[in-house]
Amino acid sequence: MSRLRSTRSELIGATIAAVAVILFSTLLLAHNPRIFWNDDYEISVLPVFADMARAWNHGEFPLLSPFSWVCGNLAGEFQYGVFSIFINALIVCIWKLPLTFSQQAAAVSIAHLAVLSAGAFMLARGRQLSTPLSIFVALVGSLNGWIICWGASDWFGALGAFTWLPWAWWAAERAVNPMRSSWRFLWPAPFIYLLITGGFPYTVLMLGLVLAWLALRTMFQARAIDNVSPTRTRPNGSARSVNRPYLNRPARIWPLCVGVILGLGLAAPAWLALLDYVHGSARQSLDPSAHWQWLIPWNAWPGLVLPSWTVNWSNFSSKMEPHRAAELACGMVAPAALLLGLVVNSRAVLKKIGWELALLLVVFILAMLPTAGVFRWSFRWLPLFHLVLALCAAEALAAFPQKRRRIAAFLLLLLMLLLMLVGIIAKTGGEHLFPLAWIFFGLALIWLGIESFGFQFASDWSPPAITFVALLVTYFCIPPNGGVPKYNLAQSLLESQPLDPQRLYFSVYPPPETLYRMEAKLAPIGQTVRLGSTSMWAGLRFVNGYSPIRPAGVARELASAIHGEADPNLAEWLLQHQANEDGLLQRIGIDGIVVAKEFNFAPQPASEWQLVTENDEGRVFHRQGEPLPVVRSVNFFGKNSIARITDIAAGRNCLSVSLDVPAGEHPALIAFSRPFFPGYRARINGNNLAVFSERNLIPLVEVPPGMHGRMTLSYRPDWLIYGGVSAITSAMVWMVSAIFAFCALRRQRWRRK
């Protein structure tokens, strides 16, 4: 019964933590309705989510998208959480509601923030922290500056993955607890699966660090227990020591290892897709300067207490420019509490949370070091730093008597005064120093007053309350995500006008982050040029698309940038020399051109193109005649016959046509106007046909002469087959083990009765 009461109280506490975050987010929305909708969320994440919802409504799995070539492989892009059950279920539910773009983004982000808060609460409760302190950890872990300024409002993949890190950590600690049953390996698997499929490689790296740290801690703690040698009484009554072997040390972590393996197996399609997709992509050839961008400067850390603190950071352009430390916002209580613990009672604190402090130090250093490989921007370690900081601060507060808490509040008061003074003198306080500093100073005074009066209930709940108010005031005073562009995208983007859904468009526009942001163009934009992946909203077929990975193929041939724009010099050359009847654009099926008004060139020859629309954004050209079909019989190489094609059924991941190839010596060459990815398979009348490509642009299939029947082209890459088998096998093992664990628990309870 006591365990049931404990579980019930933990669930109630987790619900309170989630509701507190929902209330916090609602207040932010009331202050700024677009707070969760900026930059990548606008031209990348939300359009793709709309396309995923469309796929499920049509009964298709959103592996591929027919509405963008550069961003055509949604599974390979990884950041959209295609294989996450939670993300897909959430998208399907939210897109059933009559919400605007910004409201849809807010709903998705707030749902994840609530789950993140509940997970951080459970992690803290698993360490026997009180309910108020666990909610304090939940607030810092889910509402810190990096999560709000970047994860929840720009890079959704970071939030989608980090949501499950506290849950995975909590489950991993249960797995290494020897007091639990032998079935404890079941706990980490589902949360590791949800974290990996959430869509952010950096969070997978964070999980690896946490799991390695936890395994080392468990091994060393087991060694410490083993080193306490028991004694055995001799027959003559004297005692002798007994040396126990260290065999139980590896045994402590076997449930964790099994749980991690099962989690990796469940998420195999997601990470195998990423590994396959990133091969040969632009992500593998990053400019070395990218690894020195967005490092936390050593002199920026006062932002933990005063988020308006402004020093030079290296931004996306590798320029050192003044940047306020809003990413470091954590509600100001946590750093003061931990600092006091280390100063006043360092020996006791180190004994109690030495391992956590070591992890905090490692993440602290990583956030200031340059990155390597496909990873970049070290400030992405900050969510983990905030979570570990909150745990350490909560442990320190739990060990404080009433007098020490008063000292912590007084220390925070002194820190605020000192930072205000330094900020004014050194001009590092930033433009938002006031009234933010005065409000923080008032909150510190309130905390000191609460601790001085000695009311236990108020004292217990003052850390989460002060943190809640401090973070809310921070985002009211400092505009979150001020360093990234915001676009004015109207709901009319759901409509296809003035474009034709039957045509494949190539849009030529300047970099959106400079020329289309709201500071440059306040009026609604994008109806004609369709920035990034916004063509997915209306179901328009575009070559352009937002992709950080930019796989080999069309992204390379068109020199596509991350935000979907092609290199203007290359685009001009293509329109001048490759837009004719036998040019590259016609070969891959492009029969629509959009040219932004910033460029004065047009597709040539003029006799083959017709200007159909001209407005404030640009000009729209259509190739003369009917739209090109998505499947064509072609003679690109001068050695193929022309087959008769009828009854085209174009799906998202599969396409079928009826073919009739003339008898003779020459096979027919079938071209499919969709982006080529390794893994396409073709069959006709039960026979396999080879699928190849022209310059990795479009799939091509050669059909033998005299062949007729129904041909299918389906996307079935090896990573999907092997990953699917791994996921199904891992799911079956987990489910069977869960059934046995449930039966064992029932038998145990029956015996107790």
N, C-alpha and C positions, 0 to 999 in steps of 0.2 A: 504493500500500500504506500509505503514511503517513497518507493521508486516511482509509482504512478503519480503521486502528488508532485514529486520533483519534475517529472516529465511535463505534467500539466502546467506547472508554474513556468517552466522554460518556454513552452509554446505560447503562453500568455505574454511573457516578456518579449519574445521574438515578435509577436504581433504588435505589441506596443511600440517596439523599435521601428517596425515597418510603417506603422501609422504615423509616427512622428516624422519620418522622412517624407511621407506623402503630404502631410500638413506643411512641412517646410517647402516642398516643391510647389505646392499650390500657392503659397505666399509669393514665391519667386515669380510664378506665372502671372499672378495679379499685378506684380510690379513691372514685368516685362513679358508679354505674351510670346515673344520670339526667343526667349532665353535658351531653349533647348534645340534651336534650329539655326545653325550657322555653317558656312563654308562647305566642308565635305558632306555634312548631313543633308545639305540642300541639293547639291548637284550630283551626289553619288549614292548615299545610303538610302534616303527615303524613296527615290525613284526605283531603286532595285527592290526594296521591300514591296512597293506597289506591284512590281512585276512578279515577285514571288507569290503574292496574294492572288494575282491573276492566274498564275500557273496552277495553284491548288484549286481555284474555282473551276478550272478546266479539266481537273483530274490528272494533271501532269506534275512530275517531280521537277523542281527548278534547277536542274543541272546546268542547262544552257539558256541563253536568252536570244531570241531572234531579233531583238530590237537594238542591239549594239554589237559591233564586231570587236572593237578593242576590249570591251567589257562583256564579251559574249559568254565566257566560261565562268558562271557565277560560283560554281563549286571550287574552281581553281583559284579564284580571287581570295577565298578563305575568309575575308573580313565580314562577309554577309551572313555567316552562320547557317549555311545551307543545310548542314547535317545536324543542327541542334534542334531537338524536339521542342525545347522551350521557346526558342526564337520563332520557329515556324508556327507553333500554336498561337503565340502571342500576336504575330502578324495577321493570321487568319481572323482572329477575334477582333482586333482593332480595326481592320479594314472592312469589317461589316458595319461599323458605326459611321454616321454622317459627320466626319471630322474634317477640318481643314488640314493643310500640310503641317503647319506648326503644331496643331493639336495632336496629330498623329505622332509626330516626333516626340512631343512631350509625353504622350501616353506610353510609348515604348521605353523611353528613358526612365520615367518615374517607376514603372513596373520593375525594371532592373535595379534601380536604386533601393526600392523597398526590399527586394530579395537580398541584395548585398547587405543592407542594414541588419536584416534578420540573421544572416550568416555570421556577421561580425559579433552580434549578440551571443549566438550559440558558441562561438569560439571562446569568447570571454567567460561565459558561464561554465564551459568545460574546464576552465582553470579555477573554478570555485570562487569567482569574483561575485560580488553582490549584484543585485538587479540594477540599481542606479549606475554603478560603475560599468556594468556590461552595456547598458544603453549609452553611456559615455563613449565606450569603444565603438559602438555601432554608429554613432553620429560622426565621430572623427573618421572612421573607416569609409563611410558612404558619402559624406558631404564635404570632404576636404577639397582644397582648391584645385588639385589636378583633376579629380573626378568631375567636378562641376564645370570647370573652365574648358576641359578638353574631352574627357570621356563621354559625358552625358550630353554635350552640345555640339560636338564636332566629330571626333573619331569614335563612332559608336562601337566598333569592334573592341576597343580597349575596355569599355564598360561591359559589353556583352560577355567578355571572357573573365574580367576581374570580379564580376558579380559572384562567381563561384569559387574564387580563391579562398575566402574565409571558410566556406563550407568544406572544400577539399582539405584544408588545414585541420579543421575540426574533426573531420572523418579520419584523417591520417593519425591524429593523436589518439583517437579511439582504437585504431588498428594496432598501435604499439603498446596499448595498455594491457599488461598481462592479467589484470583482474577481470577482464571481459572474456567472453566465450571464445572458443576456437574458430567461430564463424565471423569474427570481427574483421576479417579481410574483405567482407562484403561492403563495408561502409565507404571506402574511398572511391570505388570504381565509378558509380554514377556521377559523382561530382567532378572527377577528373575528366570523364567523357564530356560533361557540359562545359567545363572550362576550355578544353582543347577545341571543341566545336564552336565555342563562342566567337572565335575569329581574330585572335591577336597573338602573334608569335611571342611578343615580349612577355605576356602573362604566362605563357608556357614556360619561358625561361625563369620567371619568378617562381612558378610552381616547382620547377626542378631544384632551385636554390633552397626553397623551404623544405622539400622532401629530403634533400641531402643533409641539411642542417638538423632536421628531426631525427634522421637515422643516426647521425654522429652523436647527437645528444643522448639518444636511447642507448647506444653502444657504450658510451662513456659512463652513463649512470649505472648500467648493468655491471660494468667493470668495478665501479666504486663499491657496489654491493658485494661483488665477489671477493674484493680485497679485504672485506671484514671477515676474517677467517673464524669460523665457529670452533668451539672447543669440545673435546670428547673426554669423558672421565675414564681414567685407567682403572684396572681392577684394584690397585692399591689406593685408589681415592684421589690421585693427583690428576691434573688436567693436562691435556696435550692438544695442540692446534691441529686442525684438519685443513689441508689445502684443497679447495674445491676447484674443479676445472672451469674454464671460461666458456663451456659449451653453450650456456644459456644466452650468451650475448648475441650471436647471430640469430638464435631462435626468437629473440625479441622482435626482430624486424621482418620475419618472414611473412606475417599477415600484410604488412605494408607493401612488400614487394609483390605479393600476389594481387593485392588490390590495384596497384599501379599498372601491372600487366593487363589485368582485365579492363581497366579504364582506357589504356592505350588501344586495346583490341576493339573496344566499343567505338572509339573515335578514329579508327584506322582509315575509313574513307576520307575524312577531312584532312589529316596530315599527309596521307599518300597523295591526295590531289594537289596539295600545295607543293610538295617536293617535285611532282611531275611537271606542274605548271610553271614553277619558277626557273626550271632548267633552261638556260639560254635566254632568259628574259633580261629586261633592263635592270631589274632588281639585283642581278648578279654583277652588274657593271656600274655600281654607284661611284659617283665622284668622291675621291678621298676626303674632300672638304666636308662632305655630309656627316662624317663621323666626328667632327669637331663642333657641330651645331647643337644648340640647346643643351649644353653642359651646364650644370648648376655652378655658378661662380662661387668661390669661397666666401665672398663678402655679401652674398644674397641671403644667407641663412637667417639673419634677423627677421626675415619675412615670416618665419614660423610664429612670431609674436605679433609683428606689425606688417600685414600683407601689402600695405602701400609702399613698403621699402623698395626703392628704385635704384638699381645699378645697371651696368652694361652687361648684356647677355649676347651670345652669338646666335643670331636668328636664322631663318631658313635661307637667307642669302649669304651666310657666313660673315655678316657684318656685326660688329659690336655696337649695339644700340641700347639706349636706356629702356629697361623693361621692369615693370612693377612685379613683385613676387606674389601675385595672387595664387599661383600654383602651390605655394607653401602654406596657405591658410589652413589652420587646423583648430581654430577656436581658442587659441592662446593659453588655455589651461594646461594642456598636455605638456608642452615644453617646460613650463614653470614647475610643474609637479615633479617631473623627472629630474630637472636640474637641481631642485632642492634635495631630492633623495640622494643624488650623487655627491652633493656638497656636504650635507649634514650627517648622513649615515651611509657612507659609500660601502663599507664592509658588509653590512646587512643586505643592502640592495644588490650588491654583486653576488652575494651568496644565494639570494632568492631568484634573481632574474639575470644572472651572468650570461647564460646562453642567449637569452633574448637580446641583451645588450650587444653581444657579439654579432648577432644577425643584424641588428640595427646599424652597427658600425660598418659592416660589409656593404649594406645597401647605401648607406651614406657616402661611402667612397665610390661605389659604382656609379652613383648619380653624377659625380664630378669627373669621371674618367671618359676619354673618347671611346667610341664603340668599335665594333669590328664586324666583318662579314656583312650579312644582309640586315643586321640590326643597326639602327641609328637613333640619335636623339636620346641621350642618357637620362634626361629628365623624366622619361617614361618609367623610371624606377620609383618615382614619387608615391604612387598609390600604395605600394608595398611598404615604403618607408613610413607613411602615415599610419598604416595599420599596425606595424610593429611598435611605432612610437606610442600609439594609443594603448596598446597592451602593456608596455613598460610603465607608462604614466599611471595606468589604472592599478597596476601592482604596487607602485610606490604610494599612491593615495590610500590603498587598502592597508598598508603598513603604518600609515601616519596616525598618531593619536590626535586629539582635537587641537592641541597646542601646535603641532607641526603643520596642520592644515592652515592655521592662522598665519604661520610663517610663510607657507607657500603663497597665500593670497597677498601677503605683504611683499614677498619677492616679486610677484607679478606686477604689483604696483610700482616698485622700483625699476623693473625692467621697462615698463611703459614710459616712465619719466626719462630714463636714460636714453631710450631709442628716440623719443620725441626730441630731446635736446640734441643728440647726434644728428638726427635727420634734418633739423633746422640748420645746424652749423655746417654740416658736410653736404647739405642739399641732396640727401638720399631719402628723405621722407616721401617724396613723390607728390604729384599734384593732388592726390586724394588723402594727404596726411590729416587734414582737418575737413570734416568733423570726425573722421574715423578714429583718430587717436583719442579725442576727448570722450567719445562713446566707450572705447575700450577702457580708458582710465576710470570712467564711471562704473563699468562692469566689475573691474578689479576692486573698486571701493565697496561695491555691493557684496562681492564675495567675502572680502575682509570683514564686513559688518555681520554677515550671516555666521561666519566662523567664530566671531568674537562673542555673539550672543549665546552660542552654545545650544541652539535648538537642533536636536539630533536629526529629525526628519528633514529639516531645511538644509542642514549640513550635508546629509547623504546625497540629496538631489541637486545641490548647487553645482557640482562639476558638469553634469549633462545640461542643466538649464543654462549656465553661463556659456557653454560651448554652443548650444543651439542658437542663442541670441547673437553671440559674437560672429558666427558664420553667416547668419542671416543679414546682419548689419554689414558685413564685409561685402556681400554680393549686391546689397543695395547701394553701397557707396562706391564700389569699384566695379565697373562694367565687366562681367566675365567674358573671357575670350576676346579681349579687345585687340589682339594682334593678328587676327585672321579676317579674311573678307566675309562680308555678308551680302547676299543677293536678294533682290526684290522679285521673287518668283510668284506669279499670280496663279489662282486656281484654274484660269483658262488654259493652263498647260495640259490639263486633262483632255482638251479638245485637240484634234489634229490640224485644224485650219491654221495657216493657209497651205498646209502640206498634204501630200497624198499617201495614205497608209500602204498603197500597193507598190510604191517605189522605194528604191534603196538610195539614200542620200549620203553625200559627202559634204560636210559643213566646214567652211573655212572661216575661222574667227580668231581674233587676237587672244592673248592670255586672259582668261576671265578674272583672275585674282587681281589684276591691275585695272582693266578697262571696263569691267562689268560690275564691280562692287558698288554698293549703295552710295559710297562717297562720290563715285564718278557718274553713276546713273541711278537716280532716285526713282524714276518711273519703272513700272514692271518691265522685265526683260525676258528674253529667251523664247518668245513665241515662235520666232522664225529660225534663229540660229541653233536653238536647243543645246545649251551648254552641257558639257559633261555627259552624264547618262540620263538627262531629263527627257530624252525621247521616249523612255520607257513608260512614262506616265500616260501618254496618249497612244501607245502601241505603234509608234512610228519606227521604221527600219532605218537605222543610221550606222554608218561605219564608225563614227566617233563614239567615244565613251570614256568614262573616268576609270583609270586603272593605275595604281601605284606599281604594279608588277610589269605591265606592258610586255606581254609575251612575244616570242618571236613570231613573225608573220606580218599581219597588216600594221601592227603598231610600229614595227621596225621599218617597213616599206614606206609608211607615211610619216615617219619621224614623229609619232604622236607623243605629246607631253602628258603628264599625269592627269591634268584637267580636261583632256580630250582634244585639245587643239593641235592641228598639224603644223609642221614647220611651214611658214608662209612662203619661203622661197621654193621649197619643194612642191607645195600646193600649186603655186603659180606655174611651175614647169609642167606639172601633171595636167593642169587644165589647158595649157597651151599645146602640149605635144602628145598627151595620152588620153585625150577625151574624144578622139575620132572613132570611126566605126570599128577599127581593129585595134584600138588602144587598150592600155591596161585597165582603164576604168570600165570600158565596155566588157572586157573579158571577165571581170569579177562581178559584173552585174549592176554597176552604178548607173542609174538613169535619172538621178536628181542631184543638183548642185546648189548649195546655199553659200553665198559669198557675203560676208559681213560688209557693212558700208565703209569700214575702215580700209578696204582693199578695192582697187579699181579695175582688177582683171576679171575676165569672164571665160567660160569654157569655149574652146575652138575645135572645129570650125563652126562659125555662127549658124551655118545652114543646118546643122544637126541638133542645135539646141534652141529652145524657145524660152524667152523670159515670160514667166507666168505671174510673178508677184514682185513688187518693189515697195518697200516701206522704210520706216526709220531705222530698222535693224539691218536690213540688207536686201539682196536680190535672190530670187529663187528661179532656177533654170530647170527645165525638164527636157529630156531627150525626145526628139520628135517620134511620134507614134505611140503605141500602147506601152504600158510598163513591161519591162523585161520579166519573163517568168523566172521563178526561183530554181527551176531545173531546165537545162537546155542541152541539146545535142549540138556539139561544136566541132570545129576542125581547126584547132589552134595550131597544129603542127603539120598540116597539109597531107595527112595520111589516114584520115578517118572518114568513114561514111556518116551520113546524117540519119539518125533514127527518128521514128515517129513517137512522140511522147504525148500521153493522154492521162487524164484522171490523176492529177497531182494532189496528194494529201500531205501537206506540210505540217508536221508537229514540231514541238520544241526540241525533243531529243531524238526524234525518228522521223524519217520522211520516206514516202513510197510513191512510185509512179508505175504506170503501165508502159512497157517498152516494146517496140517492134523494130528490130535492126535488120536492114536489108541483107539478103544473102550475097555472098561474094568474098573477096579477099580481105577487105578492110573492116576492122572493128569500129564500133561507134564510141566516141568519147563523150561522156556525160559530165557536165559541169554543174555544180550545185552552188548557188549564190548564198553561201553562208561561210563564216570564218572557219579555216581549217585548224583542227586540233588533233594531235596523235590519238588514235583510239576509235576512229570511225571504222565501221565494218559494213560491207555491202554483200547482199545475197540476192540471187534471182533463181527461181525454180529450185530452191534447195542447194544451189551451188554458191560457194564463196567467190567473191571477186576482190581483186586488190584495189585498195584505195590509196591514191597518192595525191600530190598537190603540185601546183605551179607556184614556186617561190614561197611556199607555206602560206598561201593566201586563201585558196578555196579547195574543197575536196574535188577530186577528179576520179572517175571510174571508167575503165575501158571494158566494153561489153562485146563478146565475140560475135562475129557476123552470123546472121540467121537466127539469133536468139530473140525470143519474144516471151513476154510474161510480166509478172509483177516484181519489180525490183525495190528493195528496201535499203535505205542508208540509215544506220543507227549508231548512236554514240555509245560505245561500250568499251572504254579504255581498260587496260589491265589493272590500273590502280582501283577502279571501281569494282571489278570482279574480285580481286584478292582482298581489297578492303571490305567489301560486302560480306565475303565469307568469314573474314576475321571478326567483323562486328556481330554477325549472326551467331558464330560459335561462342564468342565471349558472352553474348546476351543469354544464350542457352545455359552456359556454365553458371553464370550469375543467378539466373532464375531457379535452376535446379538446386543450387546451394542455398538460396534464400528459402526455398520450400523446406529443405532439410533443417535449416536453422529455425524456422517457424515451428516445425513439428517438435524439435528438441526443446524449444522454449515452452511449448504447451505441455510436454511431458514433465518438464521441471516444475511448472506451476501446479500440475495435477498431483505430483508427489508431495509438494508442500501442503496442499490441502488435506 
